[in-house]
């Protein structure tokens, strides 16, 4: 019996051999917990099919720590702790079936969780098992299907919409913030992370992003998100005025005094009446759409947005080119007329 009771400490401990070496672990409240630890340890070290999803997750997260940003790790662990652990922690990976996952998501839907959240959970389960296939013998475990969802059409603002909205704002700091979001196309977290030291007008350095939920400042979304965005003259003048309004600002001071994105959402909800309904991120889409419609090439737009590849930009904004073939035909007509003169 490899589980023993420590009568002096009134706890249990596991003592067993694995891969020819003796291993001991103390401090368990019950014999069952000690046995669970032994089974998990052996499954991990010996690569057996007895590994539970909880044990696999612990190993998977250790690997993720070398790859993902802190904010992503926190989000992954949140999904596991809140939704996955109670359902799958003690289940052997080889015993996880589509029905078990369906029961999990059905329970989430009954608790009024969205299909998007359910898909996030399924993605985490799939990612963990996919990682584990390289080390453990459960290649027969299927990849679990996600819900089919439709992407809602995004609304965008034209400059005239922005001007109407800005005319209703009496706070200069927010006035500048919304101008930057629309005319520079930076992300919400990138805006909130800006410090005065990032400002070297007309250049603005994007080197970090702020996550309000976890209260951390990290590197931007991707390596290409680290970039320099050149601001037009009228934006430069706004930023200069905002900095002048601050009392003895230092380079480490945030450009904006607020750090809660809900403040921005509040302004859009309160002062955006009568205008197309948008989210804050849609101002970034508005910026890209405006540039594309006014003939800025896709490579320049992609670089300004911080996309890793112009193909990503083209995929997101391809609908803005729906009339481009008509423009090509008109241009060819124009060339032909000039040639015949």
C-alpha positions, 0 to 999 in steps of 0.5 A: 500500500503506497499510501500511508498515514502520518499519525503524528501530523494526522495527515496522509502521504504517498510513497512509491516507485516511479521509473526506478526512483522512489518518490514521497509526497506528504501533507494530504488530508485523506488517503484518497487524495494521496492515491490521486496524487500517486496516479497523477504523478505516475501518469505524467512521468510514465506517459500512460493513458491514465492521466486525468485532464486536471493533471494534463492541464497542469503540465500544459499550463507550465508549457504555456508559461514559456509561450504566452503573455501573462494576460493570456495565461490568466485568462486560460486559467480563469476558463479552467477554474471557472468552467472546466475543472469541476467537469473534467478535472478527475476524468481520464483524458481517454474517457472524455467524449463529445457527450461529456463536453456537450453536457458541460456546454449545455450546463453553461448555456442553462446558466445564460453563458453565450455560445461564444464563451462555450466556444472559448471553453471548447477551444481550451479543452482542444488546445490542452489535448492537442498539446498532450498528444505529443507526449501521451497515448490518447491520439484517439480522443477526438477534437471537439466541435464548436458551435457555429456562430455568425459574425455580426456586421460591424458598424463604422463611423465616418468623420461626420459621425465622429464630429457630431459625437465630439460636439457633445463632449465637454471633457477635453481629455476624452475629446482627445482620446476619441480623436486618437482612437479614430484618427490613429486606429490604435487599440483601446488597451494601447491608448490606455497604456500610453505615457508621455514618454511615448510621445515624440510628435508627430511620432507616437510609440506603441510598445505596450498595452494595458489590461484593466481586468487584470490591472497589468501592462504588458507587451502589445498583442503581437510583435508587429503591434510594437510600432510607430504611428505618425499623427496628423498635425491636428492630432499633434496639437491636441496632444500638446495641449493635453500635456500642457494642462498637466502639472509637472508631467514626467515621462512615466506619467500616463497620457490619460488620467483614466484607466478604465475602458468602461469610461469610454464605453459610457461616453459612447453610450451617452453621447452616441445617440442618433449615430450608428451603434458602435463598440470602442474597437469599431473606431479602429475599424472606422479608421481602417475603413476610412483609409481604404475608401480614400485610396491608401494602399493595404500594406500601409494600412496593415502597418499602421494597424500593427497587423503581422501580415497585409493578408490579415488586413485584407481579410478583415476589410475585403468588403470595402473593396466590393466596388473596386472592380467598377473603379478599375473599369472606369479607369481603363475607360479613362485611359482608353479615351486619352489614348484615342485623342 
